[in-house]
Amino acid sequence: MQDSQKENNMLLWKQVAHTDPTYTKPFPSFGKTLTTIDPMYQIMTMTGTFGPVGRGWNYTVNYTYTDKCVFAEVSVATQKREDSFWDYYGPISSVQPLFKKNGSLDTEAPKKAMTDALTKSFSHLGVSADVFLGLFDNNKYVSDMKEKFAAEKSNTANLNLVNFNSKGK
């Protein structure tokens, strides 16, 4: 494969790979601390990249229930702005127990399964790839991302202020 083709193949990945640390939090699991990503941040990333859900990207969810678990199978579709063809992939699956540790029904189980499957689906496009690649285990990397996103927010805030001020004249 030529370098230019490889570079072209990685454009989307590189566009969505970095994660704003503001939308992450530590999560202790299996004796170590992992980083979780706010699912709404991932949806915001998809919307910023492809457009509103239902137009630039979409997803379907199929649920399967057993006596103890709910399975969510999510398929995602994206659409390039320059054509009308949809690219589909999935299903990506997730499972959640239907009952909490105290034995009561977990009414959030289907939503948890769907959210986890969506997160996994988005990762296949490269959304928040830095978290999934373990880069958030490096404090220096996280510090660099904080600076990067603070600068981007500052630039956006300044641009919005200029636009707001110019509309008032």
Backbone torsions as a table, in degrees:
resi	resn	phi	psi	omega
1	MET	NA	136.5	-179.9
2	GLN	-73.3	152.2	-179.4
3	ASP	-59.3	-38.7	-179.0
4	SER	-65.8	-37.0	177.8
5	GLN	-68.2	-42.0	178.3
6	LYS	-62.6	-43.6	178.7
7	GLU	-61.4	-43.3	178.3
8	ASN	-62.8	-40.5	179.3
9	ASN	-63.7	-26.6	-176.1
10	MET	-95.2	0.8	-176.1
11	LEU	-57.2	-51.6	-179.0
12	LEU	-62.8	-46.0	-179.9
13	TRP	-54.3	-48.9	-178.2
14	LYS	-66.3	-29.3	-179.3
15	GLN	-70.4	-32.5	-173.2
16	VAL	-114.4	3.3	-171.6
17	ALA	-72.7	-32.0	-176.0
18	HIS	-84.1	139.7	-176.7
19	THR	-114.1	133.2	175.1
20	ASP	-72.5	117.1	-178.2
21	PRO	-58.1	-20.3	177.2
22	THR	-57.6	-29.2	-175.4
23	TYR	-102.8	25.3	177.4
24	THR	-126.1	162.2	172.8
25	LYS	-153.8	153.8	178.9
26	PRO	-73.1	147.1	-179.4
27	PHE	-140.0	110.7	-179.9
28	PRO	-70.4	130.3	-178.7
29	SER	-155.1	132.7	175.7
30	PHE	52.5	40.1	175.5
31	GLY	81.0	3.3	175.1
32	LYS	-139.0	171.3	-178.6
33	THR	-103.2	123.5	176.3
34	LEU	-102.4	168.4	176.5
35	THR	-108.3	127.3	175.4
36	THR	-105.5	154.3	-177.2
37	ILE	-114.1	135.2	176.0
38	ASP	-62.1	122.1	-178.0
39	PRO	-59.8	-32.7	178.6
40	MET	-67.0	-29.8	174.9
41	TYR	-64.0	-41.4	179.4
42	GLN	-66.3	-40.0	176.5
43	ILE	-64.6	-40.2	176.3
44	MET	-61.4	-40.7	178.0
45	THR	-62.9	-44.6	178.3
46	MET	-62.5	-42.6	179.8
47	THR	-65.9	-41.9	178.0
48	GLY	-64.8	-30.0	-177.6
49	THR	-86.2	-43.4	-172.5
50	PHE	-111.2	-17.8	-174.5
51	GLY	108.8	-176.6	-176.7
52	PRO	-61.6	148.6	176.2
53	VAL	-60.3	136.4	-176.6
54	GLY	98.2	-21.1	177.1
55	ARG	-113.2	-59.6	-177.9
56	GLY	-93.3	-21.3	176.1
57	TRP	-153.8	159.8	-177.8
58	ASN	-156.4	169.5	176.1
59	TYR	-151.9	156.9	172.8
60	THR	-125.8	151.7	179.2
61	VAL	-131.3	131.1	172.0
62	ASN	-118.5	129.7	-179.5
63	TYR	-105.5	142.5	171.7
64	THR	-128.9	131.1	-178.2
65	TYR	-111.6	140.1	169.1
66	THR	-117.4	-174.4	178.9
67	ASP	-63.7	-28.1	-173.4
68	LYS	-120.3	-16.8	-171.9
69	CYS	-136.2	161.4	169.2
70	VAL	-122.8	132.7	177.5
71	PHE	-107.8	136.4	174.6
72	ALA	-118.6	127.2	174.3
73	GLU	-112.5	117.3	-176.5
74	VAL	-110.8	132.1	170.6
75	SER	-116.5	138.5	-177.5
76	VAL	-117.4	143.8	175.7
77	ALA	-127.3	138.8	175.1
78	THR	-124.0	154.1	-179.2
79	GLN	-129.9	130.8	175.3
80	LYS	-76.2	141.6	-176.2
81	ARG	-66.1	-26.2	-174.9
82	GLU	-86.5	-7.2	176.9
83	ASP	-140.3	175.4	-177.3
84	SER	-104.8	11.2	-178.3
85	PHE	-86.4	139.1	177.4
86	TRP	-100.2	136.1	173.6
87	ASP	-101.6	120.4	-177.9
88	TYR	-107.0	147.6	168.6
89	TYR	-151.7	156.8	-177.2
90	GLY	118.5	-175.2	8.6
91	PRO	-79.4	149.6	172.1
92	ILE	-110.3	130.8	-172.3
93	SER	-107.9	155.0	171.6
94	SER	-147.7	155.9	-179.8
95	VAL	-134.7	143.5	177.3
96	GLN	-136.6	144.7	175.3
97	PRO	-69.4	143.6	179.4
98	LEU	-79.5	-16.1	-175.8
99	PHE	-122.4	142.1	177.2
100	LYS	-74.5	170.7	-179.3
101	LYS	-60.5	-28.5	179.5
102	ASN	-83.5	1.1	176.6
103	GLY	94.4	-8.4	179.5
104	SER	-80.5	155.8	-179.6
105	LEU	-65.9	132.9	174.8
106	ASP	-92.8	97.5	-177.3
107	THR	-68.5	-13.2	178.6
108	GLU	-90.8	-3.9	-174.4
109	ALA	-56.0	-47.1	179.1
110	PRO	-60.5	-41.4	179.0
111	LYS	-64.2	-42.0	178.5
112	LYS	-61.5	-43.3	179.4
113	ALA	-64.2	-43.7	179.4
114	MET	-64.2	-44.9	-179.1
115	THR	-61.8	-43.6	178.5
116	ASP	-62.7	-42.3	178.8
117	ALA	-66.7	-39.0	176.4
118	LEU	-61.9	-45.2	178.6
119	THR	-57.3	-45.2	178.1
120	LYS	-64.1	-39.9	179.0
121	SER	-62.8	-46.8	-179.6
122	PHE	-61.9	-33.0	-179.6
123	SER	-64.7	-26.3	178.5
124	HIS	-67.9	-23.9	175.2
125	LEU	-86.5	-13.8	-178.7
126	GLY	106.8	1.5	-179.7
127	VAL	-61.4	123.0	-178.4
128	SER	57.0	36.9	-179.1
129	ALA	-58.9	-31.3	-179.2
130	ASP	-61.4	-35.7	177.2
131	VAL	-67.9	-47.3	-177.3
132	PHE	-67.7	-26.7	177.6
133	LEU	-83.4	0.1	176.9
134	GLY	84.2	8.3	-178.2
135	LEU	-67.8	-23.0	179.0
136	PHE	-75.9	-3.2	171.9
137	ASP	-77.2	-12.5	-177.9
138	ASN	-101.4	113.7	-177.4
139	ASN	-59.3	-35.9	179.4
140	LYS	-64.1	-42.4	179.0
141	TYR	-62.2	-46.0	-179.8
142	VAL	-61.2	-41.2	177.6
143	SER	-61.3	-42.7	177.6
144	ASP	-62.0	-39.7	179.6
145	MET	-68.3	-37.0	176.9
146	LYS	-61.1	-43.8	178.1
147	GLU	-64.5	-44.7	-179.2
148	LYS	-58.9	-49.7	-176.3
149	PHE	-74.7	-29.5	174.9
150	ALA	-64.4	-41.5	178.5
151	ALA	-65.2	-41.4	179.1
152	GLU	-64.6	-42.2	178.9
153	LYS	-64.9	-39.0	179.0
154	SER	-63.2	-45.6	178.9
155	ASN	-62.5	-41.7	179.4
156	THR	-66.1	-43.0	179.1
157	ALA	-61.8	-42.8	179.0
158	ASN	-63.7	-41.8	179.5
159	LEU	-64.9	-43.0	179.0
160	ASN	-63.8	-38.6	178.4
161	LEU	-64.3	-43.0	177.8
162	VAL	-61.9	-45.7	179.2
163	ASN	-62.5	-42.1	179.5
164	PHE	-63.7	-46.2	-179.0
165	ASN	-64.4	-38.4	-178.5
166	SER	-71.1	-26.1	178.3
167	LYS	-74.4	-25.4	-178.7
168	GLY	-78.5	-10.4	-176.4
169	LYS	-93.5	NA	NA
